[in-house]
Amino acid sequence: MKKIVFSAALFIFIAGFTTGAHAELESFLSKLNAQAKADLSSFSAKLSSQFGLPVPQIRDIIKSVEAPADAFMCLQLGQMAQMRPEAVVQTYRANKGKGWGAIAKELGIKPGSPEFHALKRGDFSFTGEPGGSAGQGPGKGKGKGRGHDR
């Protein structure tokens, strides 16, 4: 009986942790979509600055995904996996129904890696500053951590 109670408690704890992490990423992406809806030009300019791509290319990426936040995630995962945005968007299109974790795995981001943990936590920043995006917590930091300037 103790094993059943312990197993149930463990399952509830793990499910709650996973749901909480998923909720943080979803909340972050929802905020990005709200920013884009309020001012798509400014959103595009910030993506351009943060990821070092020209605004016309950013606009093309935004048009090719379902939501503006998906463009951010494609650029972020591309930066983490050191892949060109076009290749990431192609992987996104082929796997978008599977979730960002599956897309990250397809791009070669290994489960258990710091990059994968950042993804699961939604540990990204949208600063509009070059390199300011991963591992600093939502909306924080300057992006000077691991994975930058490679």
NUSEGU-109163 format. One record per residue (C-alpha): residue number from 1; residue in one letter; y negated, z, x. Coordinates in steps of 0.2 Angstrom, whole numbers, plus 5000, padded with zeros to 4 digits. Last residue first. Layout:
BEGIN
R   resi   resn     yy     zz     xx
R    NUM      A      Y      Z      X
...
REM end
This chain:
BEGIN
R   resi   resn     yy     zz     xx
R    150      R   4848   4847   5152
R    149      D   4831   4853   5148
R    148      H   4837   4864   5134
R    147      G   4854   4870   5130
R    146      R   4853   4888   5134
R    145      G   4836   4896   5130
R    144      K   4818   4890   5132
R    143      G   4816   4885   5114
R    142      K   4799   4892   5111
R    141      G   4804   4906   5100
R    140      K   4805   4910   5081
R    139      G   4806   4901   5064
R    138      P   4824   4905   5061
R    137      G   4831   4914   5077
R    136      Q   4829   4909   5095
R    135      G   4845   4899   5098
R    134      A   4839   4882   5094
R    133      S   4823   4873   5090
R    132      G   4808   4873   5101
R    131      G   4812   4860   5114
R    130      P   4795   4851   5112
R    129      E   4784   4861   5099
R    128      G   4785   4857   5081
R    127      T   4791   4874   5078
R    126      F   4806   4872   5067
R    125      S   4817   4885   5073
R    124      F   4836   4887   5073
R    123      D   4849   4901   5072
R    122      G   4857   4895   5055
R    121      R   4870   4908   5060
R    120      K   4884   4895   5059
R    119      L   4874   4883   5069
R    118      A   4869   4896   5082
R    117      H   4888   4900   5084
R    116      F   4892   4882   5086
R    115      E   4879   4880   5100
R    114      P   4885   4896   5109
R    113      S   4903   4889   5109
R    112      G   4916   4897   5098
R    111      P   4920   4881   5089
R    110      K   4916   4866   5101
R    109      I   4902   4854   5099
R    108      G   4910   4838   5102
R    107      L   4900   4827   5089
R    106      E   4915   4828   5077
R    105      K   4915   4847   5078
R    104      A   4896   4847   5074
R    103      I   4900   4836   5059
R    102      A   4913   4848   5053
R    101      G   4902   4863   5055
R    100      W   4888   4854   5046
R     99      G   4898   4852   5030
R     98      K   4913   4841   5025
R     97      G   4904   4830   5012
R     96      K   4892   4824   5026
R     95      N   4907   4817   5036
R     94      A   4905   4798   5038
R     93      R   4886   4799   5035
R     92      Y   4883   4813   5047
R     91      T   4893   4804   5060
R     90      Q   4882   4789   5058
R     89      V   4867   4800   5059
R     88      V   4873   4808   5075
R     87      A   4876   4791   5083
R     86      E   4858   4785   5078
R     85      P   4851   4801   5085
R     84      R   4857   4798   5102
R     83      M   4869   4812   5108
R     82      Q   4867   4827   5120
R     81      A   4878   4837   5109
R     80      M   4865   4851   5106
R     79      Q   4851   4838   5105
R     78      G   4861   4827   5093
R     77      L   4865   4843   5083
R     76      Q   4846   4847   5082
R     75      L   4841   4829   5077
R     74      C   4855   4827   5064
R     73      M   4850   4845   5058
R     72      F   4831   4840   5056
R     71      A   4836   4824   5047
R     70      D   4847   4834   5035
R     69      A   4831   4845   5032
R     68      P   4823   4829   5026
R     67      A   4836   4826   5012
R     66      E   4850   4814   5009
R     65      V   4849   4805   5026
R     64      S   4844   4787   5031
R     63      K   4826   4788   5025
R     62      I   4823   4803   5036
R     61      I   4830   4794   5051
R     60      D   4819   4779   5048
R     59      R   4804   4791   5047
R     58      I   4809   4800   5063
R     57      Q   4810   4783   5072
R     56      P   4793   4778   5065
R     55      V   4786   4795   5072
R     54      P   4792   4792   5090
R     53      L   4805   4804   5097
R     52      G   4802   4819   5108
R     51      F   4813   4831   5097
R     50      Q   4799   4844   5094
R     49      S   4785   4832   5094
R     48      S   4793   4819   5082
R     47      L   4800   4833   5071
R     46      K   4782   4840   5069
R     45      A   4775   4823   5066
R     44      S   4788   4820   5052
R     43      F   4784   4836   5044
R     42      S   4766   4833   5045
R     41      S   4768   4816   5036
R     40      L   4780   4823   5024
R     39      D   4768   4836   5017
R     38      A   4773   4847   5003
R     37      K   4790   4839   5001
R     36      A   4793   4841   5019
R     35      Q   4789   4859   5020
R     34      A   4800   4862   5004
R     33      N   4814   4853   5013
R     32      L   4812   4864   5028
R     31      K   4812   4880   5018
R     30      S   4829   4874   5009
R     29      L   4836   4871   5027
R     28      F   4832   4888   5032
R     27      S   4839   4896   5016
R     26      E   4855   4886   5018
R     25      L   4857   4891   5036
R     24      E   4855   4909   5031
R     23      A   4866   4908   5016
R     22      H   4880   4901   5027
R     21      A   4879   4916   5038
R     20      G   4879   4928   5023
R     19      T   4894   4918   5016
R     18      T   4904   4920   5032
R     17      F   4900   4938   5033
R     16      G   4904   4942   5015
R     15      A   4920   4932   5016
R     14      I   4925   4942   5032
R     13      F   4921   4959   5024
R     12      I   4930   4955   5008
R     11      F   4945   4949   5018
R     10      L   4945   4965   5028
R      9      A   4944   4975   5013
R      8      A   4959   4966   5005
R      7      S   4969   4967   5020
R      6      F   4966   4986   5022
R      5      V   4970   4989   5004
R      4      I   4986   4979   5005
R      3      K   4991   4987   5022
R      2      K   4988   5004   5014
R      1      M   5000   5000   5000
REM end
